[in-house]
Amino acid sequence: MPQLRDSGNHPVSDAPRRPDAEPASVPGGADRFDRIFGIETEYGVSVTGTDAACDAGAVAMEMFRPVVANTRSTNTYLENGSRLYLDVGSHPEYATAEARDPMDALAQDLAGEAVMRRLALEAQERLRRSHGDGLTVHVYKNNADSAGHSFGCHENYLVRRYVPLTMIERQLLPFLITRQIFTGAGRVTAGGFQVTQRADFLDEAVSSATTRARPMVNTRDEPHADPDSYRRLHVIIGDSNRSQFATWMKMATTHLVLCVMESAVRHGCPTGFETCVLADPNAANRAVSRDLGCRDARLDVVDEPGFRRDAVRAAGGEDFGVTALAMQYQYCAVVERFLERYGDAVDQSLNGTHARTVVEQWRGVLDAIAGGRFDAMADRVDWMAKRRLLEAMTARHPDIDPARLAQIDLDYHDVANGGTYEALTARGAMSTLMDAARVRSAVHEPPHGTRALLRGRFVREARTSGAQYSCDWTRLTVHAPVRRELVLLDPFDDTVTEDFRSLLAAL
């Protein structure tokens, strides 16, 4: 889809009001917190045990052979509304369909794992006929390979246009950087274990660049919705998670922080995040990644006295300094106060997730970290699970080869033939939020309450009919036998209209 120009911010009020001021009137008469969630995951590919030359590129193309056979392209949309394509560098990529709830987005993300696993195992069976029975295909849901290349997991949030980009840079980035204490995937490096996989590969805080530099938040203005009402917040800083809890929490907590920001702009009031502004986001990001205690690395904030005052209050009187843990306590406390007034409205905007449950889980994680109870969270937080496993292996085998630890790290992320994460899950050492039946359903069924329901049905019926068609996030097109086109600009609208029925009839 062509890139859309930023049409600017559309403020709904004048100058900011006093913190104790009554809320201003809101256009439409009520606060709305509906949001679209999505995750784009780039997977790494490798192959072992071959009798003949076979590189990752060849494996990736073999994975996509049935896709090309069905669609004549390595870029297609599936019947669950998602997008599947082969990205540059031989990275298979899966972009979830639009979801209105973090739990629905999690189901779609897990469906992506299932799709990649099926493609990999089918390709493995075909490749073994020509490259030997020992050939094994590996598909990694991680963010770095052994050669020093990085690939991403990008979150997408539909945000009201009137939220200024300066607010996102100053007030959201500190949250995104420090939330990694419970969303980091962990990584074995030559310099030691790190909390996150992406920190060493990010160059800028906020930028529209995609190739020459890697920002934490990409500002490319491509909302896939009404550009006068929305922008798409494209978050690059997050890791690819195997933990279902971590995937759900990173989207749910980010949603709540964005709700606070949107409401503050609507009402012309402060957010409560004003003292969290970081002086150097890049330095903070790297510091958080290396701080395995989550409360040792000191972060440089613009207003240190103000931040420490707020953070001590947020942590119930505990002074954790200017650290990632203190920063998260401050964000959590602001959201808690916000939900006292708007909790019901936030819940009504979601499709099953309860905001107060998210905050209870959030504070529980922070309290466990504050008490040094990392093992208590190792069944939910990827980096803690991985570190506990690696430390146990090192304790049993003090002379273990560091390369073996790196291999276990990679195996944890292998969705095709990995055994580490699967073993942890099988013995209850890694908790799950979603049963296998719901994941199987998400492979074929789009989330309800979004236009993905229409896209998925269109794709399914177009393939059944054998008609020539194409689609993207906002457009469905029948090319032959009769050319028809339908634009779906509202991502929240799943209404089966007469125009949609006419489009299906044209198939």
C-alpha positions, 0 to 999 in steps of 0.5 A: 500500500502506498505510504501516506503522508502525516496529516499532522496532529488534530488537538481536541483541546487548547492549552493543557489544564491544571492537574486538578482541573475538571475534564473538558468536554469530549467530542462525541460525549464519551471517552472511547478506548477502542484499539487495533492490535497487531504483531509482525514477526520475522523468523530466522531460518537455518538447516542442519544435517544435509548431505548436499549444499543447501542454504537458508535462502533455499530452505525459505523458498522451499517453505514457500513453494506451496504458497507460490503454487496457490497464489503465484506469489511469496506475498499473500493473505490467509483465510484468518485475515493475516499476511504471510510473506517472504521478506528480504534476507530470506526471512519468512514473516507473519503479520497477524490480522487486526485484533481488538483485544490483546488476547485475540492478538496473542491467538493470532501470533500463536497461529503464526507459529503454527503456520511456520511450523507446518511450512517448515516440516513440509519443506523438510520432508521434501528436502530430505528426498534430495539432501539426506534423511538427516536434514533438519529445518530450523525456524527461529522466533527470535531476533538475532543470529550467530552472524550478528544479523538482527530481525524484528518483532514489530507491534502495531497499535492504532492511536488517535491522531491527536496524540503528538509524536513528541508525546510518544517520544518523551512519555511512551519510550521510557515505558517501552524501554523499561517494560523489557524487564518482563517482556525481554526474551533474553540472549546469550552474548560473548559479553554475558547474558542480556535481558533483551535481544534487540537492545544492541541493534537499535540505533535511534529513538524515533525515526521514519527509517527502516533500513539505514537505521533501526529506531525503537518506534518507527514514525512512517505514517501508514495507518491503514485506516482513516489518516485524519483520525488515526496513526499506526504506532509501529513499535520496533523495540520489542523482542519476539516472545515464546512466552504467551504471558509476555506477549499478552502483557506487552500488548495489554500494558502498552494499550493501557499506557496509550489509553492514559495518553489519549485521555490526557490529550482529550481532556487537556490534562497531564498524563502523570508520565511527565517526569519519566522523560529519559535524557538518552533513550539509547543509553537507557535501552542498553543499560536495561538490557544488561541489568539482570537485577532490573534495579541496579542500572541508573537511568538518566532522566531529565527531571530526576527530583520529580521522578524520584518523588513520583516513583517512591510514591508509586512503589509504596514508599520504597526508593528504587532509585532511577531504575527500570523497576522504579520506572515501571512502578511509576507507569503502573501506578498512574494506570491504576489511578486512571482505571479508578475512573475509566476502568469500565470504559476501558473494559468495554473497548476490549474483547475479553481482557480486563484492565484491572487484571492486567494491572494486578499481573503487572504489579505482581511482576514488579513486586516479585522483581523488587523482592528478588523472586526471579524464579517465581516469574520464570514460568512467565518471563522468557529471559528469566526462564532461559537464565534459570535453565542456563544457570542450572546447566552450568551448575551441573556442568561447570566446564560446559562449552559456551557454544552449547549454551548458545545452542540451547538459547537458539533451540528455545526459539525453534518453532519447527524442531526445537525441544527446549521451550516445548519441554518446559511447557510440557512439565509445567515450567512455562505457563500458557494462556491459550489451549491448543484448540483455540490456536488451531481455530485462529489458524483458520478464523479471523478475529471478530469485530474487525475488517479481518473477518471480511478479508478472511471470508473473501480470501477463502471464497476467492480461493474456492472459486478459483477467481483472480483476486488480490487484497491488502489491509484496506482493499479487496479486489476481484480481477476476473471474471468481473472486476470489482473492488471494495475499500475497507478503511474502517478497521473496526467494521466487520459489517457484511454490506451489500457492496461486500455481498456484491463483491463475493457474487463477482467471484 
